[in-house]
Amino acid sequence: MVMMSGADILLESLKRLGVDTIFGYPGGAVLPLYDRFPAHPEIHHVLVRHEQAAGHAADGYARASGRLGVALATSGPGATNLVTAITNAQMDSVPTLFITGNVIRALIGRDGFQEADITGITMPTVKHNYLVMQAQDIARTIAEAAYLATTGRKGAVHVDIPKDVFIEQAEFEWPEHVSVRGYRIPGKADAESVREAAAIINAAERPVIFAGHGIIQADAAEELRRFAERGGIPILNTLLGLGGIPQDHALSYGMMGMHGSYWANHTASAADVIIALGMRMDDRAMGRFADMNPTAKIVHVDIDPAEHGKNLFTLCPVVGDVKHVLPQLTDAIEKRSHVEWIRWIDTLRSEHRHSMMVPPGNELTTQFAVSKIAEFAGHEAIFTTGVGQHQMWAAQFMDISRPRQFITSGGLGTMGFEVPAAMGAQAACRDRQVWTICGDGGFQMTFQEIATMVDERLPVKMAIMNNGFLGMVRQWQELFHNDNYVSVAMSQPDFVKIAEAYGIRGIRVSDQSQVEDAIREAAADPGPVILDFQVTTEENVWPMVPSGAALKETIEGPQRVTR
Amino acid sequence: MSTNRHTVSALVEDRPGVLNRVSSLFRRRGFNIESLAVGTTEEPGISRMTIVVEGPPSIADQVQKQLDKLIDVVTVETLNEDESVVRELALIKVACRPDQRREILDVVDIFRGSVVDVSTTTVIIQLTAAADTLNALIENLRPYGIREMVRTGRIALARGPRTTATHQHETEEERRFHQEIGRLPEGELPFSSK
């Protein structure tokens, strides 16, 4: 029988799970835990500068590597600072474990110093959470938490541990078996639903695939390609599904949704059969639900049965893991090529390609900057983004062609995600180039993490698309609120001086002609670099499906939108 | 009972916070709870929640699936009213002078209720029945003056030998995981991708 403290049990358990990196921030309630870190050198603790960043870093780490991301914070404000990151990870189904300390057991519920009811607060935004009241429960809880976070529909799991539980001695017993009786992990689909889905797909004349984040999460890109090639079915990606199929694949037609291409949105609207794979029919991808191709038959494969019929009526729900279901479907469908349908889409694409081009001329636009970064860094690099115009342009122009190449906050839409997520991605993939495409607004929310990246020697290249505005909000005020700009123009600090203050290189880019040299210089620098791209200020993202409109109402260029 | 009402029966882990998880889910998703009853079952550690929800059939489907997603919910099913026994218990304190007792007792008898407490000015009536029967009794007692009342909320069980099972077969994925976690070589995450 091995007796140890709760703190040692926790760290021992994490080691058993293969966790080697934790992003965290110390504080009173987790002091007994930090006290034991030196005894467990296999676990590297990354000291961040704000708990929210610890959470986003764990998120970026998990998305880049497919492994469990772990973040740690103290009680009260430390824990509440994690809430945005927890919600962000859960919304995008990212396998993450969040650990918080809490006040000692005797003080719980008495509003003690730095007490927050953090399990109560996170309850609606996690896959599951735990309050561990005895040291002897820690090992089982951590095993269970990791099991829940990384299986089925992946997600955020939160474990809260009172300070005195870290100190309490108990036997370390790693569970032989983790089984949660209220929890099922769908694998293969049942034969009946596969038959039904195959019959619908075989009878289709104009089928289309909506490929979502599930393809990436399940490492099912290869299975997707085989399925699409056998059925001769064009593929559209959701924002988070980008990378599930290379952009240059013959059946790949890019991103659909609010800022998807004209041809993608019209293909989605003209199809007679929709095969939705590992995606949740989000309003940003689907447009107005009622007019999202109401006559199409929908086959929806998802690991989470609650996604079936949540937003759109699903004729054929298939419950299962796309990794297993796609080979089943590939075996069950007939070989087709759908020549006419694909020719129709190709024609549409060639007629409308102009609305997805980098704007001509020699102004420095975000579109130009991000496409040059993508051209230089290539598919093996990792790109993270914040939220807003730069995010949409990155999605449109960065030629995302590899799973886990593109890391972005899709569901929650968290500004400030970009820098800490890039830090986590770089910590997970030291040998890859990591570029974060930042908005000047979002960058200022979390750039304190440059200090962490300097300490940790994480050479993230931060490319700020600096237009002096909260660009997407400004775009909506221009289009939907009659140019009434309210609280969207922002003064900026001198970003190059900020770089200097952190002891890293800062490069200002104000002209197209400087772009390539700046990118090359940044990439060659061994440390983190800030690139301040001073881009055109009042550019709009096109194409656009106005908020509340249907996909087939995609607008391709500047015009007044009434709504 | 109207077709817009759905009786959902869930077996849940008897743990702190489980009621909070369920009610929080209903609030967040905008599901309308008409009645909710919780109690122990034949299996230690398992409670049964009977929840009556209002809304179209698509809502009932979502309620069931969303509940099923909660880790503490072991199994959940929507009961067909025609194939289930659905009951609710009410205690009704009615204003009653001694000379009115006979009259009120007659009403209670018709509904097969019982009087469980008497004072010089009131009686407490107990009735276990389907909800509409309870409503009918209450309407009949209203003229005497209902002083206060409590209802348990509906509880239900499927008729016949069928039960809401807590045990399901392990899926292939689960079996694989369970085998791996026991024999885990230190430092290797069994359930991560490469």
Interface residues (C-beta under 8 A of the other chain):
Chain A: K15 R16 L17 G18 V19 D20 E42 S65 G66 R67 L68 P95 T119 G120 M123 P124 K127 H128 L131 A143 A146 Y147 L148 T150 T151 G152 P175 E176 H177 V178 S179 V180 R181 G182 Y183 R184 I185 P186 G187 K188 D219 D304 P305 A306 H308 G309 K310 D321
Chain B: V12 E13 P16 G17 N20 R21 S24 L25 R28 S58 D61 Q62 K65 Q66 D68 K69 L70 I71 D72 V73 V74 T75 T166 H167 Q168 T171 E172 E173 E174 F177 H178 I181 G182 L184 E186 G187 E188 L189 F191 S192 S193 K194
